[in-house]
Amino acid sequence: MSNPVQQRSQVWGLVVSAALIVVLWQLPFGRHIIYPFTILSTWFHEMSHGLTAWALGADFKQLELYKTGSGVALYTYSAPLLFGNIGHALVAAGGPLGPVFAGALFIRIGYYPQLVRWSLFLFSTLLLLSVIFWVRTTFGILMILAIGLVIGFIAVFSAQHWQRFALQFLGVQACISSYQRLDYLFTYEVTIAGNAMLSDTGQMEKYLGLPHWFWAVMIILFSLWLLFISLKMPPVPKNRLTSGHTDSVRL
């Protein structure tokens, strides 16, 4: 585990990177710079929908990614989802919250250097496997393949401090990805690839009641809270709080 000084510098680096991403979102050229991360956040979002549906008894058919940065997870079910309306609401919530959980996990793992390389390698493998099993648009296949190979290259060939930075930067990007989609969260119905459909919060309103904007606020607040606790430095082991050594003397 990193020492306290290194941990504090890591946290500040992540805070600055998060602020930089938010600024870039507001600039026309900035959106082009972080475009691959936009596609990756959409992949997180749609994979979370599909895997949540699969966990609740549905058949996750395919994932579609588009150049606009939008995407769709397609799933079917022959029997009702587990937990009925709550299950449908969980699938809808899985999209915006899945990246937040994954991002928080990435940030926490970054504090434990012995886990970073393997985590990047496993994430790269998951990206590549998703192309085999679910991603079905040509654009999505090419983009996710490229991102997966880059992350795999970092896992295998880069120095440990770059691996840690890459993993935690990806985590921050995933955690704040919901703020790139604020208009979507506060929209009841959207049009994707020419098809009108309920937004995630619109689905939550349909199945749970309460207005969609209420669920949007809850998602934003939960995302902020999870990001905050993920950035909190882990405790320093007691044997590292003191330096030097102490000789015991038997009287």
C-alpha positions as CSV (number, residue, x, y, z in Angstrom):
1,M,0.0,0.0,0.0
2,S,1.3,3.5,-0.7
3,N,2.5,5.6,2.1
4,P,0.3,8.5,3.4
5,V,2.1,11.2,1.5
6,Q,1.8,9.3,-1.8
7,Q,-1.9,8.6,-1.0
8,R,-2.6,12.3,-0.5
9,S,-0.9,13.2,-3.7
10,Q,-2.9,10.5,-5.5
11,V,-6.2,11.9,-4.1
12,W,-5.3,15.5,-5.2
13,G,-4.3,14.2,-8.6
14,L,-7.7,12.5,-9.0
15,V,-9.6,15.6,-7.8
16,V,-7.7,17.7,-10.4
17,S,-8.3,15.2,-13.2
18,A,-12.0,15.1,-12.3
19,A,-12.2,18.9,-12.5
20,L,-10.3,18.9,-15.8
21,I,-12.8,16.4,-17.3
22,V,-15.7,18.6,-16.2
23,V,-14.1,21.6,-17.8
24,L,-13.4,19.7,-21.0
25,W,-17.0,18.7,-21.3
26,Q,-18.0,22.4,-21.6
27,L,-15.6,23.1,-24.4
28,P,-16.2,22.1,-28.1
29,F,-12.7,20.8,-28.6
30,G,-12.6,19.3,-25.2
31,R,-15.4,16.9,-26.1
32,H,-13.2,15.6,-28.9
33,I,-10.2,15.1,-26.6
34,I,-12.2,12.9,-24.2
35,Y,-14.4,11.2,-26.8
36,P,-12.9,7.7,-26.2
37,F,-13.9,8.1,-22.5
38,T,-17.4,9.1,-23.5
39,I,-17.7,5.9,-25.5
40,L,-16.3,3.9,-22.6
41,S,-18.8,5.5,-20.2
42,T,-21.6,4.5,-22.6
43,W,-20.2,0.9,-22.7
44,F,-20.2,0.9,-18.8
45,H,-23.8,2.2,-18.9
46,E,-25.2,-0.3,-21.3
47,M,-23.3,-3.3,-20.0
48,S,-24.6,-2.5,-16.5
49,H,-28.2,-2.5,-17.9
50,G,-27.6,-5.8,-19.7
51,L,-25.8,-7.6,-16.9
52,T,-28.4,-6.4,-14.3
53,A,-31.2,-7.7,-16.5
54,W,-29.3,-11.0,-16.9
55,A,-28.9,-11.3,-13.1
56,L,-32.6,-10.9,-12.7
57,G,-33.5,-13.6,-15.2
58,A,-33.4,-12.0,-18.7
59,D,-31.4,-13.0,-21.7
60,F,-28.8,-10.2,-22.5
61,K,-28.8,-10.3,-26.3
62,Q,-26.6,-7.5,-27.5
63,L,-25.1,-4.0,-26.9
64,E,-25.2,-1.3,-29.5
65,L,-22.9,1.7,-29.5
66,Y,-23.2,4.7,-31.8
67,K,-20.9,7.5,-32.9
68,T,-23.1,10.1,-31.1
69,G,-22.0,8.5,-27.8
70,S,-25.4,6.9,-27.2
71,G,-26.1,3.2,-26.9
72,V,-28.7,0.6,-26.2
73,A,-28.7,-2.7,-24.4
74,L,-31.1,-5.3,-25.8
75,Y,-32.5,-8.1,-23.6
76,T,-35.5,-10.4,-23.6
77,Y,-37.2,-12.4,-21.0
78,S,-39.7,-15.3,-21.3
79,A,-40.7,-15.1,-17.7
80,P,-41.2,-12.1,-15.5
81,L,-38.0,-10.5,-14.1
82,L,-37.2,-11.3,-10.5
83,F,-38.9,-8.8,-8.0
84,G,-41.4,-7.7,-10.6
85,N,-41.6,-3.9,-11.0
86,I,-38.7,-3.5,-8.6
87,G,-36.6,-5.7,-10.9
88,H,-37.4,-3.5,-13.9
89,A,-36.5,-0.4,-11.9
90,L,-33.2,-2.1,-10.9
91,V,-32.4,-2.7,-14.6
92,A,-33.1,1.0,-15.3
93,A,-31.0,2.2,-12.3
94,G,-28.2,-0.2,-13.3
95,G,-27.2,2.0,-16.2
96,P,-26.4,5.2,-14.5
97,L,-25.2,3.5,-11.2
98,G,-23.1,0.7,-12.7
99,P,-20.3,3.0,-13.9
100,V,-20.3,4.6,-10.4
101,F,-19.8,1.3,-8.6
102,A,-17.1,0.2,-11.1
103,G,-15.4,3.6,-10.8
104,A,-15.3,3.6,-7.1
105,L,-13.9,0.0,-7.1
106,F,-11.1,1.1,-9.5
107,I,-10.2,4.1,-7.3
108,R,-10.0,1.9,-4.2
109,I,-8.0,-0.8,-5.9
110,G,-5.5,1.9,-6.9
111,Y,-4.4,2.3,-3.3
112,Y,-3.2,-1.3,-3.4
113,P,-0.3,-1.6,-5.9
114,Q,-0.2,-5.4,-5.9
115,L,-3.7,-5.5,-7.3
116,V,-3.5,-2.7,-10.0
117,R,-1.8,-4.6,-12.8
118,W,-4.2,-7.6,-12.6
119,S,-7.2,-5.3,-12.3
120,L,-6.3,-3.5,-15.5
121,F,-5.6,-6.8,-17.3
122,L,-9.0,-8.2,-16.2
123,F,-10.8,-5.0,-17.3
124,S,-9.1,-5.2,-20.7
125,T,-10.1,-8.9,-20.9
126,L,-13.8,-8.0,-20.1
127,L,-13.8,-5.3,-22.8
128,L,-12.5,-7.7,-25.4
129,L,-15.0,-10.5,-24.3
130,S,-17.9,-8.0,-24.5
131,V,-17.0,-7.6,-28.2
132,I,-17.2,-11.3,-28.7
133,F,-20.5,-11.8,-26.9
134,W,-22.5,-8.6,-27.0
135,V,-21.3,-5.6,-28.9
136,R,-22.9,-5.7,-32.3
137,T,-22.4,-2.4,-34.1
138,T,-19.3,-2.0,-36.3
139,F,-18.4,1.3,-34.6
140,G,-18.8,-0.2,-31.2
141,I,-16.6,-3.2,-32.0
142,L,-13.8,-1.1,-33.4
143,M,-13.8,1.4,-30.5
144,I,-14.1,-1.2,-27.7
145,L,-11.4,-3.3,-29.3
146,A,-9.1,-0.3,-29.5
147,I,-9.8,0.8,-25.9
148,G,-9.4,-2.8,-24.6
149,L,-6.0,-3.2,-26.3
150,V,-4.7,0.1,-25.0
151,I,-5.6,-0.8,-21.5
152,G,-4.1,-4.2,-21.9
153,F,-0.9,-2.6,-23.2
154,I,-0.8,-0.4,-20.1
155,A,-1.3,-3.4,-17.9
156,V,1.5,-5.4,-19.4
157,F,4.2,-2.9,-20.4
158,S,3.8,0.4,-18.4
159,A,5.4,1.2,-15.1
160,Q,3.5,0.7,-11.9
161,H,2.8,4.4,-11.2
162,W,1.3,4.8,-14.7
163,Q,-0.9,1.7,-14.2
164,R,-2.2,3.1,-10.9
165,F,-2.9,6.5,-12.5
166,A,-4.7,4.8,-15.5
167,L,-6.9,2.7,-13.2
168,Q,-7.8,5.5,-10.9
169,F,-8.3,8.0,-13.8
170,L,-10.7,5.5,-15.4
171,G,-12.4,5.2,-12.0
172,V,-12.9,9.0,-11.7
173,Q,-14.2,9.2,-15.3
174,A,-16.7,6.4,-14.6
175,C,-17.9,8.0,-11.3
176,I,-18.6,11.4,-12.8
177,S,-19.9,10.1,-16.2
178,S,-23.5,10.7,-14.9
179,Y,-22.8,14.5,-14.9
180,Q,-22.0,14.3,-18.6
181,R,-25.6,13.1,-19.0
182,L,-27.5,15.4,-16.7
183,D,-30.0,16.4,-19.5
184,Y,-30.6,12.7,-20.0
185,L,-31.2,12.0,-16.3
186,F,-33.8,14.8,-16.2
187,T,-35.5,13.7,-19.4
188,Y,-38.6,11.4,-19.3
189,E,-38.4,10.2,-22.9
190,V,-35.5,10.0,-25.4
191,T,-34.9,9.1,-29.0
192,I,-32.0,6.7,-29.7
193,A,-31.3,5.5,-33.3
194,G,-34.6,6.8,-34.4
195,N,-36.6,5.0,-31.7
196,A,-38.5,6.8,-28.9
197,M,-38.2,5.2,-25.5
198,L,-38.4,6.0,-21.8
199,S,-35.1,7.2,-20.3
200,D,-33.7,5.3,-17.3
201,T,-35.3,7.7,-14.8
202,G,-38.5,7.6,-16.9
203,Q,-38.5,3.8,-16.4
204,M,-38.0,4.2,-12.7
205,E,-41.0,6.6,-12.6
206,K,-43.1,4.1,-14.5
207,Y,-42.2,1.1,-12.2
208,L,-41.7,2.8,-8.8
209,G,-43.8,6.0,-8.9
210,L,-42.4,9.4,-7.9
211,P,-41.3,11.7,-10.7
212,H,-38.3,11.0,-12.9
213,W,-36.5,14.1,-11.6
214,F,-36.6,12.7,-8.1
215,W,-34.8,9.6,-9.2
216,A,-32.3,11.8,-11.1
217,V,-31.5,13.7,-8.0
218,M,-31.1,10.5,-6.0
219,I,-28.7,9.1,-8.6
220,I,-26.6,12.3,-8.6
221,L,-26.4,12.4,-4.8
222,F,-25.5,8.8,-4.5
223,S,-22.8,9.1,-7.1
224,L,-21.3,12.0,-5.3
225,W,-21.3,10.1,-2.0
226,L,-19.7,7.0,-3.5
227,L,-17.0,9.1,-5.2
228,F,-16.3,10.8,-1.9
229,I,-15.9,7.6,0.1
230,S,-13.8,6.0,-2.7
231,L,-11.4,8.8,-2.6
232,K,-11.0,8.6,1.2
233,M,-7.5,7.2,1.9
234,P,-7.4,3.7,3.5
235,P,-6.0,3.6,7.1
236,V,-2.3,3.3,7.5
237,P,-1.3,0.0,9.2
238,K,-0.1,0.6,12.8
239,N,3.3,-0.9,12.1
240,R,3.8,2.0,9.6
241,L,2.9,4.8,11.9
242,T,6.3,4.7,13.6
243,S,9.7,4.6,12.1
244,G,12.9,2.9,13.4
245,H,12.9,0.0,15.7
246,T,12.6,-0.6,19.4
247,D,14.8,-3.0,21.3
248,S,13.1,-4.9,24.1
249,V,15.0,-5.2,27.3
250,R,14.4,-8.0,29.7
251,L,14.8,-7.0,33.3
